[in-house]
Amino acid sequence: MVADAFGALAGALLLGGYKYYSNRSFVSEKNYEDDYRVMASLMVEEYSGESAAERVGTVITVAESRSTYEKMKQLSGYDMEYLAYQDMFDLEQNTSSDVMTVHVKYPRTYGTFSLENEEDALEFAGYLLEAVKDTVRESIGKNGVHVLDEPYVADAQKGISPMLRRYRSLSRRLPRQLWREHFLVLL
């Protein structure tokens, strides 16, 4: 019986060592990320009989389009690829409202284009809002959006990945649980 307990304990240690070794690169990576953002809000007008969600969805599609990208390059003089343009910001509609939120992430680099600091991100956000307004006006034929909140610097957020949280929680509980189970078997 004692030999079985030691065999089980050795097997658990081998399995734990293997799991640690296979996840070592994940555990050693940078897990906290400084999430710096410049934010702004656009109010989508009632330019059609569509619902608010549909109108905001249309404006988000226009904002991510190649037309808006070209307009932004024209306004700003930035030399960036289309994929870099798309990578620099996120657009969201939190609820079924007429408000669309713009998040410009920094520091951020894609290819040869980068946003190094908050001044760069604020400037990028300003050009983005202007390009979206112009492209919506040209494509819809009306003033479809107006700026609700000018670009502002949001507080930095330190986030830890959900996967790491689960791993850390498990790594704290597992040794105690294994010890209790195997110690009770020995008794």
C-alpha atoms as one frame of an Amber mdcrd trajectory, in Angstrom:
protein
   0.000   0.000   0.000   2.843   2.395   0.836   4.522   1.474  -2.445   1.315
   2.338  -4.305   1.176   5.721  -2.562   4.783   6.479  -3.444   4.128   5.344
  -7.017   1.140   7.642  -7.252   3.146  10.496  -5.761   6.008   9.911  -8.199
   3.545   9.775 -11.097   1.938  13.043  -9.964   5.349  14.690  -9.668   6.344
  13.503 -13.140   3.076  14.711 -14.616   3.389  18.051 -12.799   6.968  18.449
 -14.015   5.918  17.709 -17.568   3.072  20.231 -17.368   5.414  22.864 -15.941
   7.990  22.195 -18.653   5.416  22.311 -21.454   3.913  25.569 -20.128   7.208
  27.187 -19.152   7.309  29.543 -22.145   3.779  30.703 -21.342   4.590  31.278
 -17.692   7.836  33.123 -18.415   6.318  35.512 -20.969   5.341  39.046 -20.100
   1.915  38.522 -18.566   1.051  42.026 -17.561   0.382  44.404 -20.372   0.348
  48.159 -20.073  -2.797  49.012 -21.936  -2.601  52.674 -22.893  -5.432  54.080
 -24.927  -6.695  57.283 -26.382 -10.457  57.245 -26.561 -13.115  59.273 -28.333
 -16.830  58.930 -29.024 -18.875  59.551 -32.129 -22.623  60.096 -32.120 -24.315
  58.512 -35.120 -27.187  60.609 -36.459 -30.558  59.279 -37.599 -29.725  59.414
 -41.289 -32.023  56.496 -42.216 -34.872  54.401 -40.880 -32.458  51.719 -39.630
 -32.144  50.911 -35.943 -29.361  52.518 -33.897 -27.390  49.255 -33.891 -27.577
  48.996 -37.685 -26.553  52.624 -38.210 -23.592  52.321 -35.832 -22.642  49.023
 -37.495 -22.655  50.765 -40.862 -20.452  53.586 -39.540 -18.040  51.057 -37.995
 -17.809  49.295 -41.377 -17.182  52.631 -43.100 -14.506  53.539 -40.507 -12.653
  50.276 -41.122 -12.947  50.592 -44.905 -10.227  51.265 -47.412 -11.967  54.554
 -48.339 -11.552  55.906 -44.812  -7.969  54.636 -44.784  -7.228  56.567 -47.982
  -8.943  59.677 -46.583  -6.884  59.412 -43.389  -3.645  59.110 -45.340  -4.651
  62.177 -47.338  -5.516  64.242 -44.234  -2.578  63.151 -42.090   0.212  62.494
 -44.568   0.917  59.218 -42.733   2.781  56.580 -44.703   1.221  53.364 -43.466
  -0.187  50.150 -44.829  -3.902  49.387 -44.711  -3.311  46.590 -42.179  -1.363
  48.996 -39.964  -4.305  51.403 -40.123  -6.695  48.680 -39.023  -4.391  47.469
 -36.257  -4.065  50.859 -34.548  -7.641  51.173 -33.307 -10.765  49.367 -32.148
 -14.347  50.520 -32.561 -17.208  49.398 -30.388 -20.823  49.913 -29.574 -21.417
  48.898 -25.961 -25.196  49.026 -25.999 -27.866  49.572 -28.589 -27.241  53.277
 -28.632 -26.222  55.815 -31.234 -22.750  56.170 -29.677 -19.640  54.547 -31.070
 -16.420  54.454 -29.013 -12.989  54.685 -30.620  -9.956  53.165 -28.875  -6.491
  54.012 -30.233  -3.827  51.792 -28.671  -0.286  52.911 -27.926   2.622  52.269
 -27.933   1.902  50.269 -31.046   3.944  49.330 -34.098   2.873  47.611 -37.280
   5.432  47.314 -40.034   7.078  50.714 -40.410   4.253  52.697 -38.779   4.127
  53.269 -35.043   2.364  55.271 -32.371   5.045  55.822 -29.755   3.312  57.965
 -27.143   0.091  59.683 -26.189   0.754  62.686 -28.446   1.032  60.367 -31.455
  -2.119  58.512 -30.418  -4.069  61.742 -29.852  -3.017  63.014 -33.269  -3.933
  59.687 -34.909  -7.347  59.679 -33.196  -8.048  63.222 -34.374  -7.242  62.341
 -37.980  -9.273  59.140 -37.675 -12.366  61.010 -36.461 -12.012  63.555 -39.250
 -11.574  60.823 -41.876 -14.609  58.902 -40.575 -16.793  62.037 -40.615 -15.690
  62.908 -44.176 -16.119  59.371 -45.527 -19.546  58.969 -43.920 -20.598  62.322
 -45.391 -19.379  61.270 -48.846 -20.852  57.754 -48.760 -24.191  58.504 -47.092
 -24.635  61.982 -48.486 -25.444  63.487 -45.098 -23.676  64.434 -41.907 -24.059
  60.983 -40.424 -21.828  61.436 -37.389 -20.552  64.130 -35.093 -17.908  64.024
 -32.396 -19.406  63.499 -28.958 -16.089  63.246 -27.054 -12.886  64.646 -28.529
  -9.873  62.318 -28.188  -8.611  62.034 -24.617  -6.040  59.885 -22.849  -7.610
  57.063 -20.860  -5.943  55.757 -17.737  -3.416  52.990 -18.205  -4.776  49.608
 -17.275  -2.671  46.727 -16.186  -4.270  43.505 -17.201  -3.327  39.940 -16.643
  -4.470  37.406 -19.166  -7.438  35.252 -18.085  -5.506  32.114 -19.008  -2.685
  33.066 -16.660  -5.160  33.812 -13.860  -6.590  30.303 -14.210  -3.095  28.800
 -14.367  -1.915  30.655 -11.264  -5.047  29.715  -9.349  -4.600  26.088 -10.304
  -0.867  26.135  -9.553  -1.589  27.408  -6.031  -4.316  24.860  -5.318  -2.841
  21.812  -7.014   0.164  21.147  -4.718  -2.002  21.464  -1.594  -4.677  19.248
  -3.077  -2.152  16.619  -4.194  -0.455  16.677  -0.801  -3.766  16.228   1.033
  -4.898  13.399  -1.225  -1.601  11.517  -1.109  -1.003  12.169   2.578  -4.442
  10.766   3.405  -3.656   7.685   1.306  -0.485   7.151   3.326  -2.449   7.239
   6.588
